[in-house]
Amino acid sequence: MFGSARKTSQHIALKDKLVAFSRKMQYWISAVQQNNFECFQMLSDFLKESKVDLDMEIRDGIKAHLSSLQQSLSDYFPNPENQDNY
């Protein structure tokens, strides 16, 4: 009985972490679209210190990479917000 409850609580914790990470990636994508790089500390510091803006091509590359990561996570763990079990 305790093993089953433990496994269920571990699944809930994993599901919560997957949902949170997916939301964080969506936030990052949104931030990049708004030309806000504060969530990428080293990049943000570099841009401030060098007083340059990223080219649209580089921003698009970052967005594409983040979207690809989010899609890969979604492919591996489909719909974690709507599933009770894996």
N, CA, C and O atoms as CSV, one atom per row, in Angstrom:
chain,resi,resn,atom,element,x,y,z
A,1,MET,N,N,0.815,-1.191,0.000
A,1,MET,CA,C,0.000,0.000,0.000
A,1,MET,C,C,0.865,1.265,0.000
A,1,MET,O,O,0.612,2.201,-0.758
A,2,PHE,N,N,1.868,1.280,0.842
A,2,PHE,CA,C,2.720,2.464,0.915
A,2,PHE,C,C,3.518,2.651,-0.375
A,2,PHE,O,O,3.766,3.783,-0.790
A,3,GLY,N,N,3.916,1.566,-1.003
A,3,GLY,CA,C,4.650,1.652,-2.257
A,3,GLY,C,C,3.822,2.300,-3.346
A,3,GLY,O,O,4.337,3.097,-4.130
A,4,SER,N,N,2.555,1.968,-3.402
A,4,SER,CA,C,1.655,2.545,-4.401
A,4,SER,C,C,1.448,4.039,-4.156
A,4,SER,O,O,1.444,4.831,-5.098
A,5,ALA,N,N,1.282,4.411,-2.918
A,5,ALA,CA,C,1.096,5.831,-2.583
A,5,ALA,C,C,2.365,6.622,-2.895
A,5,ALA,O,O,2.311,7.753,-3.379
A,6,ARG,N,N,3.485,6.009,-2.611
A,6,ARG,CA,C,4.764,6.669,-2.899
A,6,ARG,C,C,4.941,6.880,-4.395
A,6,ARG,O,O,5.362,7.950,-4.835
A,7,LYS,N,N,4.615,5.849,-5.175
A,7,LYS,CA,C,4.728,5.940,-6.625
A,7,LYS,C,C,3.790,7.012,-7.172
A,7,LYS,O,O,4.162,7.760,-8.077
A,8,THR,N,N,2.584,7.089,-6.631
A,8,THR,CA,C,1.619,8.100,-7.063
A,8,THR,C,C,2.132,9.498,-6.749
A,8,THR,O,O,2.024,10.397,-7.583
A,9,SER,N,N,2.687,9.693,-5.564
A,9,SER,CA,C,3.198,11.017,-5.202
A,9,SER,C,C,4.400,11.389,-6.059
A,9,SER,O,O,4.598,12.562,-6.375
A,10,GLN,N,N,5.211,10.391,-6.439
A,10,GLN,CA,C,6.349,10.665,-7.321
A,10,GLN,C,C,5.868,11.052,-8.718
A,10,GLN,O,O,6.456,11.927,-9.352
A,11,HIS,N,N,4.805,10.410,-9.202
A,11,HIS,CA,C,4.242,10.756,-10.505
A,11,HIS,C,C,3.666,12.167,-10.494
A,11,HIS,O,O,3.817,12.912,-11.462
A,12,ILE,N,N,3.009,12.528,-9.400
A,12,ILE,CA,C,2.445,13.878,-9.284
A,12,ILE,C,C,3.567,14.909,-9.272
A,12,ILE,O,O,3.469,15.942,-9.933
A,13,ALA,N,N,4.624,14.634,-8.527
A,13,ALA,CA,C,5.758,15.558,-8.457
A,13,ALA,C,C,6.417,15.694,-9.831
A,13,ALA,O,O,6.769,16.801,-10.237
A,14,LEU,N,N,6.586,14.593,-10.542
A,14,LEU,CA,C,7.182,14.630,-11.873
A,14,LEU,C,C,6.290,15.415,-12.819
A,14,LEU,O,O,6.777,16.241,-13.591
A,15,LYS,N,N,4.997,15.166,-12.768
A,15,LYS,CA,C,4.049,15.888,-13.620
A,15,LYS,C,C,4.120,17.380,-13.344
A,15,LYS,O,O,4.137,18.178,-14.281
A,16,ASP,N,N,4.163,17.772,-12.079
A,16,ASP,CA,C,4.251,19.184,-11.709
A,16,ASP,C,C,5.532,19.817,-12.251
A,16,ASP,O,O,5.512,20.956,-12.718
A,17,LYS,N,N,6.640,19.086,-12.189
A,17,LYS,CA,C,7.909,19.606,-12.695
A,17,LYS,C,C,7.878,19.758,-14.211
A,17,LYS,O,O,8.401,20.734,-14.748
A,18,LEU,N,N,7.270,18.803,-14.901
A,18,LEU,CA,C,7.163,18.889,-16.362
A,18,LEU,C,C,6.289,20.068,-16.781
A,18,LEU,O,O,6.631,20.797,-17.712
A,19,VAL,N,N,5.182,20.253,-16.106
A,19,VAL,CA,C,4.286,21.373,-16.407
A,19,VAL,C,C,5.008,22.698,-16.142
A,19,VAL,O,O,4.931,23.620,-16.953
A,20,ALA,N,N,5.697,22.791,-15.023
A,20,ALA,CA,C,6.409,24.026,-14.676
A,20,ALA,C,C,7.504,24.321,-15.694
A,20,ALA,O,O,7.676,25.472,-16.097
A,21,PHE,N,N,8.246,23.300,-16.116
A,21,PHE,CA,C,9.320,23.520,-17.087
A,21,PHE,C,C,8.762,23.926,-18.448
A,21,PHE,O,O,9.328,24.783,-19.126
A,22,SER,N,N,7.661,23.314,-18.839
A,22,SER,CA,C,7.022,23.678,-20.104
A,22,SER,C,C,6.548,25.131,-20.071
A,22,SER,O,O,6.706,25.861,-21.050
A,23,ARG,N,N,5.978,25.542,-18.965
A,23,ARG,CA,C,5.536,26.933,-18.818
A,23,ARG,C,C,6.729,27.891,-18.819
A,23,ARG,O,O,6.651,28.987,-19.376
A,24,LYS,N,N,7.825,27.474,-18.195
A,24,LYS,CA,C,9.019,28.302,-18.169
A,24,LYS,C,C,9.563,28.487,-19.588
A,24,LYS,O,O,9.967,29.590,-19.957
A,25,MET,N,N,9.575,27.419,-20.381
A,25,MET,CA,C,10.039,27.545,-21.761
A,25,MET,C,C,9.125,28.474,-22.560
A,25,MET,O,O,9.607,29.259,-23.377
A,26,GLN,N,N,7.821,28.392,-22.333
A,26,GLN,CA,C,6.892,29.292,-23.022
A,26,GLN,C,C,7.160,30.738,-22.619
A,26,GLN,O,O,7.089,31.641,-23.453
A,27,TYR,N,N,7.464,30.956,-21.354
A,27,TYR,CA,C,7.807,32.295,-20.888
A,27,TYR,C,C,9.074,32.790,-21.588
A,27,TYR,O,O,9.132,33.939,-22.026
A,28,TRP,N,N,10.090,31.923,-21.695
A,28,TRP,CA,C,11.325,32.305,-22.356
A,28,TRP,C,C,11.072,32.691,-23.814
A,28,TRP,O,O,11.605,33.689,-24.300
A,29,ILE,N,N,10.264,31.902,-24.502
A,29,ILE,CA,C,9.931,32.202,-25.899
A,29,ILE,C,C,9.256,33.571,-25.992
A,29,ILE,O,O,9.593,34.384,-26.853
A,30,SER,N,N,8.316,33.808,-25.110
A,30,SER,CA,C,7.612,35.091,-25.089
A,30,SER,C,C,8.570,36.249,-24.798
A,30,SER,O,O,8.475,37.308,-25.418
A,31,ALA,N,N,9.476,36.046,-23.872
A,31,ALA,CA,C,10.441,37.093,-23.526
A,31,ALA,C,C,11.332,37.416,-24.724
A,31,ALA,O,O,11.583,38.587,-25.008
A,32,VAL,N,N,11.806,36.402,-25.420
A,32,VAL,CA,C,12.662,36.620,-26.588
A,32,VAL,C,C,11.884,37.365,-27.672
A,32,VAL,O,O,12.433,38.249,-28.329
A,33,GLN,N,N,10.623,37.018,-27.863
A,33,GLN,CA,C,9.798,37.712,-28.849
A,33,GLN,C,C,9.686,39.202,-28.518
A,33,GLN,O,O,9.540,40.031,-29.416
A,34,GLN,N,N,9.753,39.535,-27.244
A,34,GLN,CA,C,9.649,40.925,-26.805
A,34,GLN,C,C,11.027,41.576,-26.642
A,34,GLN,O,O,11.151,42.666,-26.083
A,35,ASN,N,N,12.054,40.888,-27.142
A,35,ASN,CA,C,13.432,41.386,-27.079
A,35,ASN,C,C,13.898,41.580,-25.632
A,35,ASN,O,O,14.674,42.490,-25.340
A,36,ASN,N,N,13.421,40.724,-24.737
A,36,ASN,CA,C,13.777,40.756,-23.320
A,36,ASN,C,C,14.605,39.510,-23.024
A,36,ASN,O,O,14.112,38.387,-23.130
A,37,PHE,N,N,15.871,39.717,-22.652
A,37,PHE,CA,C,16.768,38.589,-22.417
A,37,PHE,C,C,17.174,38.462,-20.955
A,37,PHE,O,O,18.172,37.814,-20.640
A,38,GLU,N,N,16.406,39.077,-20.063
A,38,GLU,CA,C,16.718,39.042,-18.634
A,38,GLU,C,C,16.743,37.614,-18.074
A,38,GLU,O,O,17.461,37.343,-17.111
A,39,CYS,N,N,15.983,36.719,-18.656
A,39,CYS,CA,C,15.960,35.341,-18.149
A,39,CYS,C,C,17.195,34.546,-18.593
A,39,CYS,O,O,17.398,33.413,-18.157
A,40,PHE,N,N,18.010,35.140,-19.454
A,40,PHE,CA,C,19.281,34.551,-19.881
A,40,PHE,C,C,20.383,35.487,-19.390
A,40,PHE,O,O,20.870,36.335,-20.138
A,41,GLN,N,N,20.763,35.325,-18.141
A,41,GLN,CA,C,21.603,36.292,-17.431
A,41,GLN,C,C,22.897,36.620,-18.163
A,41,GLN,O,O,23.230,37.795,-18.321
A,42,MET,N,N,23.631,35.614,-18.611
A,42,MET,CA,C,24.914,35.881,-19.257
A,42,MET,C,C,24.727,36.646,-20.566
A,42,MET,O,O,25.477,37.579,-20.855
A,43,LEU,N,N,23.736,36.256,-21.351
A,43,LEU,CA,C,23.453,36.963,-22.594
A,43,LEU,C,C,23.018,38.394,-22.306
A,43,LEU,O,O,23.476,39.329,-22.963
A,44,SER,N,N,22.147,38.565,-21.339
A,44,SER,CA,C,21.665,39.884,-20.966
A,44,SER,C,C,22.823,40.783,-20.522
A,44,SER,O,O,22.916,41.936,-20.942
A,45,ASP,N,N,23.698,40.251,-19.675
A,45,ASP,CA,C,24.860,41.026,-19.212
A,45,ASP,C,C,25.749,41.414,-20.379
A,45,ASP,O,O,26.205,42.555,-20.462
A,46,PHE,N,N,25.998,40.478,-21.278
A,46,PHE,CA,C,26.836,40.761,-22.447
A,46,PHE,C,C,26.225,41.866,-23.302
A,46,PHE,O,O,26.922,42.790,-23.721
A,47,LEU,N,N,24.929,41.770,-23.557
A,47,LEU,CA,C,24.271,42.772,-24.400
A,47,LEU,C,C,24.318,44.155,-23.756
A,47,LEU,O,O,24.510,45.159,-24.442
A,48,LYS,N,N,24.142,44.203,-22.439
A,48,LYS,CA,C,24.201,45.485,-21.737
A,48,LYS,C,C,25.607,46.081,-21.748
A,48,LYS,O,O,25.791,47.271,-22.002
A,49,GLU,N,N,26.594,45.229,-21.468
A,49,GLU,CA,C,27.979,45.699,-21.408
A,49,GLU,C,C,28.488,46.149,-22.777
A,49,GLU,O,O,29.211,47.139,-22.883
A,50,SER,N,N,28.111,45.424,-23.808
A,50,SER,CA,C,28.599,45.760,-25.144
A,50,SER,C,C,27.699,46.770,-25.851
A,50,SER,O,O,28.043,47.270,-26.923
A,51,LYS,N,N,26.547,47.068,-25.251
A,51,LYS,CA,C,25.594,48.038,-25.790
A,51,LYS,C,C,25.212,47.726,-27.234
A,51,LYS,O,O,25.240,48.591,-28.110
A,52,VAL,N,N,24.853,46.454,-27.452
A,52,VAL,CA,C,24.393,46.029,-28.771
A,52,VAL,C,C,23.042,45.336,-28.637
A,52,VAL,O,O,22.657,44.889,-27.557
A,53,ASP,N,N,22.341,45.260,-29.751
A,53,ASP,CA,C,21.106,44.494,-29.832
A,53,ASP,C,C,21.358,43.258,-30.681
A,53,ASP,O,O,22.197,43.267,-31.582
A,54,LEU,N,N,20.628,42.205,-30.384
A,54,LEU,CA,C,20.753,40.999,-31.202
A,54,LEU,C,C,20.055,41.198,-32.533
A,54,LEU,O,O,18.994,41.818,-32.605
A,55,ASP,N,N,20.659,40.668,-33.587
A,55,ASP,CA,C,20.009,40.676,-34.896
A,55,ASP,C,C,18.740,39.842,-34.829
A,55,ASP,O,O,18.633,38.917,-34.024
A,56,MET,N,N,17.794,40.173,-35.668
A,56,MET,CA,C,16.530,39.429,-35.729
A,56,MET,C,C,16.795,37.949,-36.044
A,56,MET,O,O,16.099,37.070,-35.535
A,57,GLU,N,N,17.784,37.684,-36.866
A,57,GLU,CA,C,18.117,36.298,-37.229
A,57,GLU,C,C,18.543,35.497,-36.002
A,57,GLU,O,O,18.171,34.332,-35.865
A,58,ILE,N,N,19.309,36.102,-35.122
A,58,ILE,CA,C,19.755,35.408,-33.905
A,58,ILE,C,C,18.572,35.210,-32.959
A,58,ILE,O,O,18.416,34.134,-32.380
A,59,ARG,N,N,17.743,36.234,-32.800
A,59,ARG,CA,C,16.547,36.089,-31.957
A,59,ARG,C,C,15.638,34.985,-32.498
A,59,ARG,O,O,15.108,34.179,-31.734
A,60,ASP,N,N,15.464,34.954,-33.815
A,60,ASP,CA,C,14.643,33.902,-34.414
A,60,ASP,C,C,15.245,32.521,-34.167
A,60,ASP,O,O,14.520,31.549,-33.953
A,61,GLY,N,N,16.579,32.443,-34.199
A,61,GLY,CA,C,17.254,31.180,-33.905
A,61,GLY,C,C,17.036,30.731,-32.469
A,61,GLY,O,O,16.833,29.545,-32.208
A,62,ILE,N,N,17.077,31.673,-31.545
A,62,ILE,CA,C,16.828,31.356,-30.130
A,62,ILE,C,C,15.393,30.872,-29.953
A,62,ILE,O,O,15.141,29.867,-29.288
A,63,LYS,N,N,14.453,31.604,-30.560
A,63,LYS,CA,C,13.033,31.199,-30.458
A,63,LYS,C,C,12.822,29.821,-31.070
A,63,LYS,O,O,12.110,28.992,-30.503
A,64,ALA,N,N,13.440,29.571,-32.229
A,64,ALA,CA,C,13.288,28.272,-32.883
A,64,ALA,C,C,13.864,27.159,-32.016
A,64,ALA,O,O,13.276,26.083,-31.908
A,65,HIS,N,N,15.005,27.417,-31.403
A,65,HIS,CA,C,15.630,26.409,-30.542
A,65,HIS,C,C,14.755,26.110,-29.324
A,65,HIS,O,O,14.551,24.948,-28.975
A,66,LEU,N,N,14.243,27.151,-28.685
A,66,LEU,CA,C,13.373,26.955,-27.525
A,66,LEU,C,C,12.085,26.241,-27.918
A,66,LEU,O,O,11.610,25.371,-27.188
A,67,SER,N,N,11.525,26.598,-29.052
A,67,SER,CA,C,10.305,25.936,-29.528
A,67,SER,C,C,10.565,24.462,-29.820
A,67,SER,O,O,9.730,23.606,-29.531
A,68,SER,N,N,11.733,24.176,-30.396
A,68,SER,CA,C,12.102,22.787,-30.676
A,68,SER,C,C,12.261,21.987,-29.380
A,68,SER,O,O,11.829,20.837,-29.297
A,69,LEU,N,N,12.880,22.598,-28.376
A,69,LEU,CA,C,13.011,21.930,-27.074
A,69,LEU,C,C,11.646,21.662,-26.455
A,69,LEU,O,O,11.398,20.589,-25.904
A,70,GLN,N,N,10.772,22.645,-26.553
A,70,GLN,CA,C,9.427,22.484,-25.997
A,70,GLN,C,C,8.671,21.383,-26.737
A,70,GLN,O,O,7.961,20.593,-26.115
A,71,GLN,N,N,8.816,21.328,-28.043
A,71,GLN,CA,C,8.153,20.288,-28.837
A,71,GLN,C,C,8.703,18.904,-28.495
A,71,GLN,O,O,7.946,17.939,-28.393
A,72,SER,N,N,10.011,18.812,-28.321
A,72,SER,CA,C,10.621,17.528,-27.945
A,72,SER,C,C,10.107,17.053,-26.595
A,72,SER,O,O,9.814,15.871,-26.415
A,73,LEU,N,N,10.000,17.968,-25.658
A,73,LEU,CA,C,9.459,17.618,-24.340
A,73,LEU,C,C,8.011,17.156,-24.473
A,73,LEU,O,O,7.601,16.174,-23.853
A,74,SER,N,N,7.253,17.867,-25.280
A,74,SER,CA,C,5.849,17.518,-25.500
A,74,SER,C,C,5.708,16.164,-26.197
A,74,SER,O,O,4.798,15.396,-25.886
A,75,ASP,N,N,6.600,15.875,-27.131
A,75,ASP,CA,C,6.563,14.581,-27.821
A,75,ASP,C,C,6.879,13.443,-26.857
A,75,ASP,O,O,6.271,12.375,-26.928
A,76,TYR,N,N,7.822,13.672,-25.963
A,76,TYR,CA,C,8.235,12.631,-25.027
A,76,TYR,C,C,7.247,12.468,-23.884
A,76,TYR,O,O,6.994,11.351,-23.433
A,77,PHE,N,N,6.688,13.573,-23.416
A,77,PHE,CA,C,5.687,13.568,-22.344
A,77,PHE,C,C,4.457,14.324,-22.835
A,77,PHE,O,O,4.278,15.495,-22.499
A,78,PRO,N,N,3.607,13.670,-23.626
A,78,PRO,CA,C,2.451,14.383,-24.195
A,78,PRO,C,C,1.470,14.857,-23.126
A,78,PRO,O,O,1.099,14.105,-22.224
A,79,ASN,N,N,1.064,16.099,-23.242
A,79,ASN,CA,C,0.023,16.709,-22.416
A,79,ASN,C,C,0.144,16.423,-20.916
A,79,ASN,O,O,-0.784,15.855,-20.340
A,80,PRO,N,N,1.233,16.788,-20.273
A,80,PRO,CA,C,1.360,16.477,-18.843
A,80,PRO,C,C,0.302,17.179,-17.985
A,80,PRO,O,O,-0.022,16.694,-16.901
A,81,GLU,N,N,-0.241,18.305,-18.446
A,81,GLU,CA,C,-1.234,19.015,-17.648
A,81,GLU,C,C,-2.569,18.275,-17.621
A,81,GLU,O,O,-3.335,18.417,-16.668
A,82,ASN,N,N,-2.852,17.494,-18.647
A,82,ASN,CA,C,-4.155,16.832,-18.758
A,82,ASN,C,C,-4.109,15.341,-18.466
A,82,ASN,O,O,-5.127,14.661,-18.591
A,83,GLN,N,N,-2.967,14.828,-18.087
A,83,GLN,CA,C,-2.852,13.396,-17.838
A,83,GLN,C,C,-2.710,13.110,-16.361
A,83,GLN,O,O,-2.065,13.847,-15.615
A,84,ASP,N,N,-3.338,12.010,-15.962
A,84,ASP,CA,C,-3.198,11.572,-14.577
A,84,ASP,C,C,-2.068,10.556,-14.439
A,84,ASP,O,O,-1.427,10.474,-13.392
A,85,ASN,N,N,-1.827,9.788,-15.492
A,85,ASN,CA,C,-0.800,8.740,-15.442
A,85,ASN,C,C,0.049,8.808,-16.701
A,85,ASN,O,O,-0.390,9.313,-17.734
A,86,TYR,N,N,1.248,8.303,-16.602
A,86,TYR,CA,C,2.146,8.212,-17.762
A,86,TYR,C,C,2.213,6.793,-18.239
A,86,TYR,O,O,2.915,6.500,-19.206
